[in-house]
């Protein structure tokens, strides 16, 4: 395992424009990027055309194009990568909708813990595009709650990791997570 100080140095070099540092980061954190990608794809339909490897690589390619990414540490880097993966999945769903000209529904869980999504009996099934639209609306109303949902749900970060990335207390993260989840569930239930 790479020491945190080495990761921090790689992040600093990347911020300064060193593309080789991003390549090194990708190599060091590849397993975690694939884990995040796999977790996101677990909630997708079984015949999804994207695989965890492709999703992790696409996120990497988008990160390479970032000129002002301000990642402070491993957790923050993974949250930025998770946000990229979310956008990739949304873009993919939009493309599928356009191609098929019909509604495209995917299983997504708003359960307490992202890992709960692995249990089909506990899934609250919603359309990924509807979830994205509702999350965008929430973010306009309360940017902090929107970011908490993005990091917890799409990034798979723990309460403590979100607290660290956002610079707010774990109690605030818990409160925002609970409030945002209820708001999103209410929004999604009225769409049905």
GIZI-V173948 format. One record per residue. N is the residue number from 1. RES is the residue in three letters. NEAR is the number of other C-alpha atoms within 10 Angstrom. Layout:
n=[N N]
res=[RES RES]
near=[NEAR NEAR]
This chain:
n=[1 2 3 4 5 6 7 8 9 10 11 12 13 14 15 16 17 18 19 20 21 22 23 24 25 26 27 28 29 30 31 32 33 34 35 36 37 38 39 40 41 42 43 44 45 46 47 48 49 50 51 52 53 54 55 56 57 58 59 60 61 62 63 64 65 66 67 68 69 70 71 72 73 74 75 76 77 78 79 80 81 82 83 84 85 86 87 88 89 90 91 92 93 94 95 96 97 98 99 100 101 102 103 104 105 106 107 108 109 110 111 112 113 114 115 116 117 118 119 120 121 122 123 124 125 126 127 128 129 130 131 132 133 134 135 136 137 138 139 140 141 142 143 144 145 146 147 148 149 150 151 152 153 154 155 156 157 158 159 160 161 162 163 164 165 166 167 168 169 170 171 172 173 174 175 176 177 178 179 180 181 182 183 184 185 186 187 188 189 190 191 192]
res=[UNK UNK UNK UNK UNK UNK UNK UNK UNK UNK UNK UNK UNK UNK UNK UNK UNK UNK UNK UNK UNK UNK UNK UNK UNK UNK UNK UNK UNK UNK UNK UNK UNK UNK UNK UNK UNK UNK UNK UNK UNK UNK UNK UNK UNK UNK UNK UNK UNK UNK UNK UNK UNK UNK UNK UNK UNK UNK UNK UNK UNK UNK UNK UNK UNK UNK UNK UNK UNK UNK UNK UNK UNK UNK UNK UNK UNK UNK UNK UNK UNK UNK UNK UNK UNK UNK UNK UNK UNK UNK UNK UNK UNK UNK UNK UNK UNK UNK UNK UNK UNK UNK UNK UNK UNK UNK UNK UNK UNK UNK UNK UNK UNK UNK UNK UNK UNK UNK UNK UNK UNK UNK UNK UNK UNK UNK UNK UNK UNK UNK UNK UNK UNK UNK UNK UNK UNK UNK UNK UNK UNK UNK UNK UNK UNK UNK UNK UNK UNK UNK UNK UNK UNK UNK UNK UNK UNK UNK UNK UNK UNK UNK UNK UNK UNK UNK UNK UNK UNK UNK UNK UNK UNK UNK UNK UNK UNK UNK UNK UNK UNK UNK UNK UNK UNK UNK UNK UNK UNK UNK UNK UNK]
near=[5 9 7 11 10 11 20 16 15 21 24 18 15 24 19 13 16 13 15 13 19 20 15 15 22 17 11 14 18 16 13 14 27 18 16 24 27 17 20 23 20 18 20 18 13 10 7 12 9 14 15 19 16 13 24 24 18 16 22 21 12 13 18 16 10 13 11 11 16 14 18 15 18 17 16 19 21 20 24 19 23 27 18 22 27 21 15 17 19 17 13 15 20 16 12 14 15 12 9 10 9 9 13 16 16 17 18 22 21 20 14 13 14 20 13 14 22 13 10 12 8 12 16 13 15 19 18 20 19 16 18 16 15 20 23 14 15 20 18 12 11 13 13 19 23 22 21 27 25 22 24 22 26 22 27 23 24 17 19 15 18 26 18 15 19 16 10 13 13 17 12 15 25 17 13 19 23 15 12 22 20 13 15 20 16 12 18 17 10 8 11 7]
